[in-house]
Amino acid sequence: MRIAYLTSRYPFPPIGGDKMRVYYTLRYLLQSHEVTLYTMASKPKLNGHSHHPDLQGLRLKVFPMGKAAYAWNGTTALFSDRPLQTRLYECPDLVQTLDADVRSGAVDLLFAHLIRMAEYARPYSHLPRILDMADSISLHYKRMRKVFWDPQWVGTRIDQNRVLRYEAEAPKWFDRVLLHTREDIDWVRKQSGATNLVQSRMGVDTEEYAFREGPCHPRRIVYCSKLDYLPNIDAAVYFATEVFPLVRRRVPDAEFSVVGFNPPKSVRALAQMPGVEVRANVPDVRPEVTGAAVSVAPIRFGAGIQNKILQALAMGVPVVATPLVAKPFNDGTSSPVLAAATPQEVADQVVDILQRPEFRRQLALQGRKLIETHFKWDQVFAPVDKFLDSITRKENRADTEFCTGVRPV
């Protein structure tokens, strides 16, 4: 099958949850299909860049968009009823190229990543279409307790109602809509009435993030994340200022390490606090995580499955998280992710792990087992596999009927 995969961001290198999702989706699709990637990038990022060597056979169509194009899209979006999430990523060159490819018969299926690319697939109702919605942005907005007064986040307030309306309509244009959690599915179904919503969890590469039982720093706490994203910024500041001092009262030599890409000034400033370090843009975060006794995910607003939790569990590092992000890791009986709502509860759970090495090891084994049972990539893409197989069977049946004039029994 010839698949056109649509994504707004140039996904190489695959750093961060969105890019990682795209990378592993492409790797999965290329096992059995011809895939052309339609994507946008700013010119500096294209500088001699090639796709990852694992993605053999991937056809790449890149449409550079500079700051001026994004600025124009953002400005005109203010006078539209469509979300900034979609208007910001409008690219006429991509529209024209995709339309020419579809009209020439070079595309059998459209696969859009996130609602920001849904509009590109909207006109082609004659083709099978999949939307990897991932999380509900409207649910994410609903949960927001605050928005920093910064130009980067002002659009959030403008976009709330628009996104809610758009998420109620967009699922109707697709045969399948993939969402990471049951909670997101329930929310989108309530808004849209859609019956084509399918759970496809976020996954983790269990070989790249291998289980490790070696020694760790017995007093180190790590928070590893993409640090230019609002919920992650809030989480780092929240833990350092409200939770970590409570930990240090009981474990005076405890250390808190904030690790991630592009930390803003508010996060870098945390390094001035006793026992806190900020490690920015580390090429390989795995040693930083496995060297800690416990990983934290103190996310107070957002949606979906946190990549940072998946990676820590896969490598055998226990996780303490807020109930919001711990919920997807509860299999109905117990969970290796310890949920804690208040600063004191988070501190208590962290201290418990720091002071009980055997308890830490027990959680580590439970976490790896959960990953291998539910979050490997072949399990994540099982719903997609089933849908693509059904399309292939339909096409083969149609070909048989056309050639023989007899419906197969």
Protein Blocks (a to p, Z undefined) as FASTA:
>chain_A
ZZddddfbdcbdcedjklmmmmmmmmmmmmmpccdddddddfklmnopacdfklghiacd
dddddfklmmmmmmmmmmpcbdfklmmmgcfklmmmmmmmmmnopafbdcdehjklmmmm
mmmmmbccdddekpafklmmmmpmbdcddfklmmmmmmmmmmmmmmmmmmmmpmbdcdfb
fklmmmmmmmnopakbccddddddfklmccdfbdcdfkbccddddfkbfklmmmmmmmmm
mmmmmmmmmmmmbccddddehiafklmmmmmpghiacdehifblklmmmmpmbdcdfbfb
dedjdfklmmmmmnopacdddfklmmmmpghlaccbdcdfbfmlmmmmmmmmmmmmklmm
mmmmmmmmmmmmmmcfklmmmmmmmmmmmmmmmmmmmmmmmmnopacZZ
